[in-house]
């Protein structure tokens, strides 16, 4: 695929409504309200939106008879051939009659609007479950793997019109698996990437007559992309669709759930053999994620032939709370007892040095849509090695918790130096959050390079918006606009700690917005006041966003601090150009050092379940 087409190739994810312009936010709210009202007119109650993406929206509701249902709407603004995908999804899902797959109930068109109605799977999706509880214990990992194998065995033995026609789901990942904790059963959802396989597990064409062999169908893939964090290389590179695709999705998903990650890319630094899984299963999982195609296929064949044996594995009783409470995080994390309604966004700069390959048109990859660019498009991964991709994904995962703060990581020959301020506003997620932070460090230690990486975490709900008619006009803030801040519980004078300055690392090569000298002067003065937080200016043609998170630590400077924040607002009309420029201030210079480490040590579940999990 030509480099310039990449950003059209990757599929956008969810985006916070708090980062949209007023016009776009109103359009989204109006559209959601319209969908809700239409469903209510049909007699459904308790309607709620449960997901949105590039192609449409998903709502949950209750039918008159009490059944829990899901409604998928395609976006009417999309080209017709894209909207038609929902009908294709309905056709494929209707074929799959399996206990672990919700039944399709109906597909219909209402004027121009396509709607798909299906059963709602019981439970919550595994991405949410993982973020709440952290890495799954070995017993649940095996239980989930066995159920996925049962689904895959059914799909590859599928018969259509009297002929063997294996089905490929094409997008197996944690968020497409719904887990019912009461029954410990998995449901596989979202069949939007589903197709009939073009080749079988041996790479032979799946055809019903000689004309199919001569057709163009086997010259180009019918596969859909799926999530780039979980699909294998064959699917990513546009190979002919095969049941092997779902083996890769299974392996990536099980690995992510066992390690507490949101991608497959950490596999070399955090190998499956380090995750306290039964040794035989860990060996199979590692082989499934191998760089060698023959080894991957051998492992896939072995797993699908022998997965029933894993049902007989014995595990000890899970009393996890005591052992988990003893696991210390590699970085200090501040856990607040009060929960806050925070919608975290992670903004990371200095990513360009993580790329190992010449990717040609860098301007194309530096295209800025908004501060959720890293979530919204994944083309920035181009040119990075696997561990670098895993590191970026691990940092992005931190944004799925209610957290504010920042990270600064510096690589040197002897190891990595880490400064951090991580403030979590949900004590129930501490174990999961700490393990996610640990994964960031494990992956950073495995990377041998020199450079600095910085990441800010802020609450999208605090983002300030200034809009204009066109990019020839200045941004003019309203008189009511102001940058919010909090005060620490205890005042701390500046000499009680060494500061992590905005400016100590020099200019950031990845930041495209050049701020006026007058504004930089205010930021320099702000830097001299003891505080923590970040401010990010994001200028689009008609929309300026100011992302912010500030806590004042030296209360004696409150009046001066407020004056400087007001000065930033006053200078907004002087901002010219497009792009992003951000600044971060960490509260203490409490640098942590970690030696380089290519991979974690082997760690298996004990053969005798009553023993402690051993290393080595």
ROVOTI-135527 format. One line per 4 residues: number of its first residue (from 1); their letters; for each residue x, y, z of C-alpha. Coordinates in nm, 2 decimals. Example, Ala and Ser with C-alpha at 12.3 -4.5 7.8 and 13.67 -1.06 7.14 Angstrom:
BEGIN
1	AS	1.23,-0.45,0.78; 1.37,-0.11,0.71 .
This chain:
BEGIN
1	XXXX	0.00,0.00,0.00; 0.14,0.34,-0.09; 0.26,0.54,0.21; 0.03,0.83,0.15 .
5	XXXX	-0.28,0.61,0.17; -0.21,0.48,0.52; -0.42,0.72,0.71; -0.72,0.61,0.51 .
9	XXXX	-0.64,0.24,0.57; -0.64,0.24,0.94; -0.98,0.24,1.12; -1.05,0.52,1.36 .
13	XXXX	-1.15,0.44,1.72; -1.36,0.62,1.97; -1.32,0.99,2.03; -1.42,1.20,2.33 .
17	XXXX	-1.71,1.43,2.28; -1.53,1.68,2.50; -1.26,1.73,2.23; -1.51,1.80,1.95 .
21	XXXX	-1.59,2.15,1.83; -1.93,2.29,1.95; -2.08,2.23,1.61; -1.96,1.87,1.59 .
25	XXXX	-2.05,1.79,1.95; -2.41,1.92,1.88; -2.43,1.71,1.56; -2.33,1.40,1.76 .
29	XXXX	-2.57,1.47,2.04; -2.86,1.54,1.80; -2.79,1.22,1.61; -2.77,1.01,1.93 .
33	XXXX	-3.10,1.17,2.05; -3.26,1.09,1.72; -3.16,0.73,1.74; -3.28,0.70,2.09 .
37	XXXX	-3.62,0.86,2.00; -3.66,0.63,1.70; -3.60,0.32,1.92; -3.84,0.44,2.19 .
41	XXXX	-4.11,0.49,1.92; -4.06,0.12,1.83; -4.14,0.03,2.19; -3.80,-0.03,2.34 .
45	XXXX	-3.70,0.12,2.68; -3.38,0.19,2.88; -3.19,0.30,2.56; -2.83,0.38,2.61 .
49	XXXX	-2.54,0.43,2.37; -2.27,0.16,2.43; -2.03,0.23,2.15; -1.94,0.44,1.85 .
53	XXXX	-1.68,0.42,1.58; -1.59,0.51,1.23; -1.88,0.34,1.07; -2.17,0.38,1.32 .
57	XXXX	-2.32,0.37,1.66; -2.43,0.08,1.89; -2.71,0.12,2.14; -2.85,-0.12,2.40 .
61	XXXX	-3.22,-0.14,2.50; -3.49,-0.36,2.64; -3.77,-0.51,2.44; -4.13,-0.53,2.56 .
65	XXXX	-4.08,-0.89,2.66; -3.77,-0.80,2.87; -3.51,-0.92,2.62; -3.18,-0.73,2.63 .
69	XXXX	-3.09,-0.62,2.27; -2.82,-0.43,2.08; -2.89,-0.20,1.79; -2.62,-0.11,1.54 .
73	XXXX	-2.68,0.20,1.32; -2.46,0.28,1.02; -2.37,0.65,0.98; -2.59,0.79,0.70 .
77	XXXX	-2.31,1.03,0.60; -2.09,0.75,0.48; -2.07,0.64,0.12; -2.33,0.38,0.03 .
81	XXXX	-2.07,0.10,-0.02; -1.95,0.16,0.33; -2.30,0.16,0.47; -2.36,-0.17,0.29 .
85	XXXX	-2.11,-0.33,0.52; -2.37,-0.35,0.80; -2.58,-0.57,0.58; -2.29,-0.79,0.50 .
89	XXXX	-2.22,-0.81,0.88; -2.58,-0.91,0.94; -2.56,-1.18,0.67; -2.24,-1.33,0.82 .
93	XXXX	-2.35,-1.32,1.18; -2.69,-1.48,1.09; -2.50,-1.78,0.96; -2.31,-1.84,1.28 .
97	XXXX	-2.53,-2.03,1.52; -2.32,-2.09,1.83; -2.37,-2.07,2.21; -2.08,-1.82,2.23 .
101	XXXX	-2.22,-1.59,1.96; -2.52,-1.36,2.02; -2.81,-1.43,1.78; -2.89,-1.19,1.50 .
105	XXXX	-3.26,-1.10,1.52; -3.32,-0.86,1.24; -3.17,-0.63,0.97; -3.37,-0.36,0.82 .
109	XXXX	-3.35,-0.02,0.64; -3.56,0.27,0.77; -3.55,0.52,0.48; -3.18,0.57,0.43 .
113	XXXX	-3.09,0.43,0.77; -2.96,0.07,0.82; -3.02,-0.10,1.16; -2.89,-0.43,1.28 .
117	XXXX	-3.07,-0.59,1.59; -2.92,-0.87,1.79; -2.91,-1.03,2.13; -2.70,-0.85,2.39 .
121	XXXX	-2.43,-1.07,2.53; -2.43,-1.09,2.91; -2.15,-0.93,3.11; -1.89,-0.67,3.02 .
125	XXXX	-1.62,-0.67,2.75; -1.28,-0.80,2.84; -1.10,-0.47,2.77; -1.32,-0.30,3.05 .
129	XXXX	-1.28,-0.61,3.27; -0.90,-0.60,3.23; -0.88,-0.23,3.31; -1.08,-0.30,3.63 .
133	XXXX	-0.91,-0.61,3.75; -0.57,-0.62,3.58; -0.40,-0.93,3.43; -0.62,-1.24,3.44 .
137	XXXX	-0.52,-1.53,3.67; -0.40,-1.84,3.49; -0.73,-2.03,3.56; -0.94,-1.77,3.37 .
141	XXXX	-0.68,-1.74,3.09; -0.72,-2.11,3.02; -1.09,-2.09,3.05; -1.12,-1.81,2.80 .
145	XXXX	-0.87,-1.98,2.56; -1.07,-2.30,2.56; -1.39,-2.12,2.47; -1.22,-1.93,2.19 .
149	XXXX	-1.08,-2.25,2.05; -1.44,-2.40,2.05; -1.56,-2.10,1.84; -1.26,-2.12,1.60 .
153	XXXX	-1.31,-2.50,1.55; -1.68,-2.43,1.47; -1.59,-2.15,1.22; -1.33,-2.35,1.03 .
157	XXXX	-1.57,-2.65,0.99; -1.85,-2.43,0.87; -2.06,-2.57,0.58; -2.25,-2.34,0.34 .
161	XXXX	-2.47,-2.46,0.05; -2.33,-2.81,0.10; -1.97,-2.71,0.07; -1.70,-2.65,0.34 .
165	XXXX	-1.67,-2.27,0.37; -1.46,-2.17,0.67; -1.55,-1.84,0.83; -1.30,-1.58,0.95 .
169	XXXX	-1.41,-1.34,1.23; -1.12,-1.11,1.15; -1.12,-0.89,1.46; -1.08,-1.10,1.77 .
173	XXXX	-0.96,-0.87,2.06; -1.05,-0.81,2.42; -1.31,-0.54,2.35; -1.49,-0.79,2.12 .
177	XXXX	-1.52,-1.05,2.39; -1.79,-1.01,2.65; -1.73,-1.20,2.98; -2.01,-1.31,3.21 .
181	XXXX	-1.84,-1.34,3.55; -2.13,-1.54,3.70; -2.13,-1.82,3.44; -1.76,-1.77,3.33 .
185	XXXX	-1.87,-1.77,2.97; -1.74,-1.57,2.67; -1.94,-1.42,2.38; -1.77,-1.32,2.06 .
189	XXXX	-1.92,-1.00,1.92; -1.88,-0.75,1.64; -1.88,-0.94,1.31; -1.81,-0.64,1.10 .
193	XXXX	-1.47,-0.78,0.97; -1.61,-1.13,0.91; -1.56,-1.30,0.57; -1.55,-1.64,0.41 .
197	XXXX	-1.19,-1.77,0.41; -1.02,-1.77,0.07; -0.76,-2.02,0.16; -0.75,-2.30,0.42 .
201	XXXX	-0.50,-2.36,0.70; -0.26,-2.53,0.45; -0.28,-2.23,0.22; -0.48,-2.41,-0.04 .
205	XXXX	-0.77,-2.22,-0.22; -1.12,-2.29,-0.09; -1.32,-2.34,-0.41; -1.64,-2.51,-0.51 .
209	XXXX	-1.56,-2.53,-0.89; -1.28,-2.47,-1.14; -1.42,-2.13,-1.24; -1.35,-1.99,-0.89 .
213	XXXX	-0.98,-2.08,-0.94; -0.97,-1.87,-1.25; -1.15,-1.58,-1.10; -1.00,-1.26,-0.97 .
217	XXXX	-1.13,-1.34,-0.62; -0.80,-1.52,-0.54; -0.59,-1.24,-0.68; -0.69,-0.99,-0.41 .
221	XXXX	-0.79,-1.03,-0.05; -1.14,-1.01,0.07; -1.02,-0.95,0.43; -1.11,-0.65,0.64 .
225	XXXX	-0.84,-0.49,0.85; -0.95,-0.54,1.21; -0.76,-0.38,1.50; -0.39,-0.33,1.42 .
229	XXXX	-0.30,-0.39,1.78; -0.42,-0.75,1.76; -0.42,-0.88,1.41; -0.13,-1.08,1.27 .
233	XXXX	0.11,-0.97,1.00; -0.06,-1.17,0.72; -0.39,-0.99,0.78; -0.22,-0.65,0.83 .
237	XXXX	-0.03,-0.69,0.50; -0.33,-0.78,0.30; -0.28,-1.16,0.24; -0.57,-1.38,0.13 .
241	XXXX	-0.81,-1.44,0.42; -0.75,-1.76,0.62; -0.86,-1.93,0.94; -0.50,-1.86,1.05 .
245	XXXX	-0.60,-1.49,1.09; -0.82,-1.58,1.39; -0.55,-1.80,1.54; -0.34,-1.48,1.56 .
249	XXXX	-0.63,-1.28,1.70; -0.68,-1.55,1.97; -0.31,-1.55,2.06; -0.29,-1.17,2.08 .
253	XXXX	-0.61,-1.15,2.29; -0.50,-1.42,2.54; -0.16,-1.27,2.56; -0.30,-0.92,2.63 .
257	XXXX	-0.54,-1.05,2.89; -0.27,-1.25,3.07; -0.02,-0.96,3.07; -0.26,-0.67,3.13 .
261	XXXX	-0.18,-0.50,2.80; -0.39,-0.35,2.52; -0.18,-0.49,2.23; 0.02,-0.79,2.11 .
265	XXXX	0.33,-0.59,2.06; 0.50,-0.64,2.40; 0.55,-1.01,2.33; 0.93,-0.99,2.30 .
269	XXXX	1.00,-0.78,2.62; 0.72,-0.95,2.82; 0.71,-1.30,2.67; 0.42,-1.54,2.73 .
273	XXXX	0.67,-1.76,2.93; 0.69,-1.48,3.19; 0.32,-1.46,3.27; 0.28,-1.74,3.53 .
277	XXXX	0.08,-1.96,3.29; 0.10,-2.34,3.28; 0.43,-2.42,3.10; 0.28,-2.62,2.81 .
281	XXXX	0.02,-2.35,2.73; 0.28,-2.07,2.76; 0.50,-2.26,2.51; 0.21,-2.29,2.26 .
285	XXXX	0.12,-1.93,2.30; 0.48,-1.82,2.25; 0.50,-2.03,1.93; 0.17,-1.89,1.80 .
289	XXXX	0.32,-1.54,1.83; 0.65,-1.64,1.67; 0.81,-1.46,1.38; 0.84,-1.79,1.19 .
293	XXXX	0.52,-1.88,0.99; 0.59,-2.26,1.01; 0.62,-2.24,1.39; 0.30,-2.04,1.42 .
297	XXXX	0.10,-2.28,1.20; 0.24,-2.58,1.39; 0.13,-2.42,1.72; -0.21,-2.33,1.58 .
301	XXXX	-0.27,-2.69,1.46; -0.16,-2.83,1.80; -0.38,-2.59,2.00; -0.69,-2.66,1.79 .
305	XXXX	-0.63,-3.04,1.82; -0.55,-3.05,2.19; -0.74,-2.76,2.36; -0.99,-2.99,2.52 .
309	XXXX	-0.71,-3.13,2.74; -0.67,-2.78,2.91; -1.02,-2.83,3.06; -0.87,-3.09,3.29 .
313	XXXX	-0.60,-2.86,3.43; -0.62,-2.81,3.81; -0.57,-2.47,3.97; -0.55,-2.36,4.33 .
317	XXXX	-0.83,-2.15,4.49; -0.79,-1.79,4.39; -0.75,-1.57,4.70; -0.59,-1.29,4.50 .
321	XXXX	-0.65,-0.99,4.72; -0.37,-1.07,4.97; -0.10,-1.16,4.72; -0.20,-0.87,4.49 .
325	XXXX	-0.18,-0.61,4.77; 0.19,-0.70,4.82; 0.29,-0.63,4.46; 0.46,-0.29,4.46 .
329	XXXX	0.45,-0.07,4.15; 0.78,0.01,3.98; 0.69,0.38,3.99; 0.52,0.58,4.27 .
333	XXXX	0.15,0.62,4.21; -0.08,0.84,4.41; -0.42,0.69,4.47; -0.71,0.92,4.57 .
337	XXXX	-1.00,0.78,4.78; -1.26,0.99,4.61; -1.36,0.89,4.26; -1.38,1.16,4.00 .
341	XXXX	-1.55,1.16,3.67; -1.24,1.20,3.45; -1.22,1.13,3.08; -0.84,1.09,3.04 .
345	XXXX	-0.66,1.17,2.72; -0.29,1.09,2.68; -0.08,1.33,2.47; 0.27,1.19,2.39 .
349	XXXX	0.54,1.39,2.22; 0.89,1.30,2.09; 0.77,0.98,1.92; 0.97,1.03,1.60 .
353	XXXX	1.29,0.89,1.76; 1.11,0.56,1.83; 1.09,0.49,1.45; 1.36,0.26,1.32 .
357	XXXX	1.29,0.28,0.95; 1.28,0.56,0.70; 0.91,0.62,0.64; 0.94,0.87,0.36 .
361	XXXX	0.68,1.14,0.39; 0.71,1.23,0.76; 0.47,1.53,0.71; 0.20,1.27,0.63 .
365	XXXX	0.26,1.10,0.97; 0.27,1.43,1.15; -0.07,1.52,1.03; -0.26,1.65,1.33 .
369	XXXX	-0.63,1.59,1.37; -0.65,1.65,1.74; -0.48,1.55,2.07; -0.64,1.21,2.05 .
373	XXXX	-0.45,1.15,1.72; -0.27,0.86,1.89; -0.60,0.68,1.96; -0.79,0.80,1.66 .
377	XXXX	-0.54,0.69,1.39; -0.27,0.43,1.43; -0.05,0.52,1.13; 0.21,0.67,1.36 .
381	XXXX	0.32,0.32,1.44; 0.47,0.29,1.09; 0.85,0.25,1.10; 0.86,0.14,1.47 .
385	XXXX	0.99,-0.19,1.59; 0.75,-0.42,1.78; 0.87,-0.33,2.13; 0.84,0.04,2.05 .
389	XXXX	0.48,-0.01,1.93; 0.41,-0.21,2.25; 0.56,0.08,2.45; 0.34,0.34,2.28 .
393	XXXX	0.03,0.12,2.33; 0.12,0.07,2.70; 0.14,0.44,2.75; -0.19,0.49,2.57 .
397	XXXX	-0.35,0.23,2.80; -0.28,0.46,3.10; -0.53,0.70,2.94; -0.81,0.44,2.99 .
401	XXXX	-0.80,0.50,3.37; -0.92,0.81,3.55; -0.57,0.95,3.58; -0.39,1.29,3.54 .
405	XXXX	-0.02,1.36,3.55; 0.27,1.28,3.33; 0.58,1.07,3.25; 0.93,1.16,3.13 .
409	XXXX	1.16,0.88,3.02; 1.52,0.93,2.92; 1.72,0.65,2.76; 2.10,0.64,2.82 .
413	XXXX	2.37,0.37,2.76; 2.34,0.24,3.12; 1.96,0.23,3.14; 1.66,0.45,3.17 .
417	XXXX	1.58,0.74,3.40; 1.21,0.80,3.47; 1.03,1.10,3.63; 0.66,1.07,3.69 .
421	XXXX	0.35,1.21,3.84; 0.06,0.96,3.83; -0.26,1.04,4.01; -0.54,0.78,4.00 .
425	XXXX	-0.89,0.87,4.10; -1.04,0.53,4.15; -0.89,0.31,4.43; -1.06,0.00,4.30 .
429	XXXX	-0.84,0.00,3.99; -0.51,0.04,4.17; -0.39,-0.32,4.11; -0.47,-0.30,3.74 .
433	XXXX	-0.32,0.05,3.70; 0.00,-0.04,3.88; 0.05,-0.34,3.65; -0.01,-0.12,3.35 .
437	XXXX	0.26,0.12,3.47; 0.49,-0.17,3.53; 0.44,-0.28,3.17; 0.54,0.07,3.05 .
441	XXXX	0.87,0.03,3.24; 0.93,-0.33,3.13; 0.89,-0.23,2.76; 1.10,0.09,2.81 .
445	XXXX	1.39,-0.11,2.96; 1.39,-0.35,2.66; 1.45,-0.06,2.41; 1.82,0.03,2.35 .
449	XXXX	1.84,0.38,2.22; 1.91,0.74,2.33; 1.64,1.00,2.36; 1.36,1.15,2.56 .
453	XXXX	0.99,1.06,2.56; 0.73,1.27,2.74; 0.36,1.20,2.80; 0.09,1.42,2.96 .
457	XXXX	-0.24,1.28,3.09; -0.52,1.53,3.13; -0.90,1.54,3.17; -1.07,1.61,2.84 .
461	XXXX	-1.37,1.76,3.03; -1.14,2.05,3.13; -1.04,2.13,2.77; -1.11,2.49,2.67 .
465	XXXX	-1.24,2.57,2.32; -1.21,2.88,2.11; -1.36,2.88,1.76; -1.33,3.11,1.46 .
469	XXXX	-1.49,3.14,1.11; -1.17,3.08,0.91; -0.79,3.05,0.96; -0.73,3.41,0.85 .
473	XXXX	-0.90,3.54,1.17; -0.75,3.54,1.52; -0.89,3.32,1.79; -1.08,3.54,2.03 .
477	XXXX	-1.16,3.39,2.38; -1.48,3.48,2.55; -1.45,3.70,2.86; -1.57,3.40,3.08 .
481	XXXX	-1.29,3.17,2.96; -1.03,3.08,3.23; -0.78,2.81,3.30; -0.89,2.61,3.61 .
485	XXXX	-0.64,2.48,3.87; -0.64,2.31,4.21; -0.44,2.37,4.52; -0.25,2.10,4.70 .
489	XXXX	-0.37,2.01,5.05; -0.03,2.13,5.19; 0.17,2.42,5.06; 0.52,2.33,4.95 .
493	XXXX	0.79,2.59,4.89; 1.02,2.55,4.59; 1.33,2.46,4.79; 1.17,2.14,4.92 .
497	XXXX	1.22,1.97,4.59; 1.41,1.99,4.26; 1.18,2.08,3.98; 1.13,1.90,3.65 .
501	XXXX	1.13,2.20,3.42; 0.93,2.25,3.11; 1.24,2.36,2.92; 1.53,2.15,3.04 .
505	XXXX	1.52,1.92,2.74; 1.50,2.19,2.47; 1.26,2.22,2.18; 1.05,1.92,2.10 .
509	XXXX	1.10,1.82,1.73; 0.75,1.66,1.71; 0.56,1.97,1.81; 0.45,2.17,1.51 .
513	XXXX	0.29,2.48,1.66; 0.53,2.77,1.72; 0.39,2.98,2.00; 0.45,3.36,2.01 .
517	XXXX	0.74,3.50,2.22; 0.49,3.69,2.44; 0.32,3.36,2.54; 0.65,3.18,2.58 .
521	XXXX	0.75,3.45,2.82; 0.45,3.39,3.04; 0.52,3.02,3.04; 0.88,3.08,3.15 .
525	XXXX	0.75,3.29,3.44; 0.50,3.02,3.53; 0.78,2.77,3.53; 0.94,2.95,3.83 .
529	XXXX	0.63,2.89,4.05; 0.61,2.56,4.23; 0.33,2.37,4.06; 0.26,2.05,3.86 .
533	XXXX	0.06,1.98,3.55; 0.05,2.05,3.18; -0.09,2.28,2.92; -0.12,2.18,2.55 .
537	XXXX	-0.22,2.42,2.27; -0.38,2.25,1.97; -0.46,2.47,1.68; -0.69,2.35,1.40 .
541	XXXX	-0.81,2.57,1.11; -1.13,2.68,1.29; -1.08,2.54,1.64; -0.83,2.60,1.92 .
545	XXXX	-0.82,2.36,2.21; -0.63,2.43,2.53; -0.59,2.10,2.72; -0.48,2.16,3.08 .
549	XXXX	-0.42,2.02,3.42; -0.27,2.23,3.70; -0.21,2.20,4.07; -0.05,2.48,4.26 .
553	XXXX	0.19,2.36,4.52; 0.33,2.69,4.66; 0.02,2.86,4.80; 0.20,3.18,4.87 .
557	XXXX	0.22,3.24,4.49; -0.15,3.20,4.43; -0.21,3.56,4.31; 0.09,3.56,4.08 .
561	XXXX	-0.01,3.21,3.95; -0.37,3.33,3.86; -0.24,3.64,3.69; -0.01,3.43,3.47 .
565	XXXX	-0.29,3.19,3.38; -0.51,3.49,3.29; -0.22,3.63,3.08; -0.22,3.31,2.87 .
569	XXXX	-0.59,3.36,2.79; -0.53,3.73,2.69; -0.26,3.62,2.45; -0.46,3.36,2.27 .
573	XXXX	-0.54,3.60,1.97; -0.16,3.61,1.90; -0.14,3.23,1.83; -0.08,3.17,1.46 .
577	XXXX	-0.02,2.85,1.26; -0.16,2.50,1.30; -0.04,2.20,1.51; 0.03,2.12,1.87 .
581	XXXX	0.26,2.26,2.13; 0.27,2.13,2.49; 0.45,2.18,2.82; 0.46,1.96,3.12 .
585	XXXX	0.58,2.02,3.48; 0.64,1.73,3.72; 0.63,1.81,4.09; 0.94,1.65,4.22 .
589	XXXX	1.27,1.55,4.08; 1.25,1.20,4.22; 1.41,1.02,3.93; 1.39,0.64,3.92 .
593	XXXX	1.67,0.44,3.74; 1.63,0.10,3.58; 1.89,-0.10,3.40; 1.82,-0.22,3.05 .
597	XXXX	1.66,-0.56,3.04; 1.58,-0.73,2.70; 1.30,-0.96,2.84; 1.15,-1.07,3.16 .
601	XXXX	1.25,-1.40,3.31; 1.05,-1.72,3.27; 0.78,-1.77,3.53; 0.53,-2.06,3.50 .
605	XXXX	0.23,-2.18,3.70; 0.35,-2.45,3.93; 0.29,-2.82,3.84; 0.16,-2.86,4.19 .
609	XXXX	-0.11,-2.59,4.23; -0.06,-2.57,4.61; 0.30,-2.45,4.56; 0.38,-2.08,4.51 .
613	XXXX	0.43,-1.96,4.16; 0.81,-2.00,4.10; 1.06,-1.81,3.89; 1.31,-1.98,3.66 .
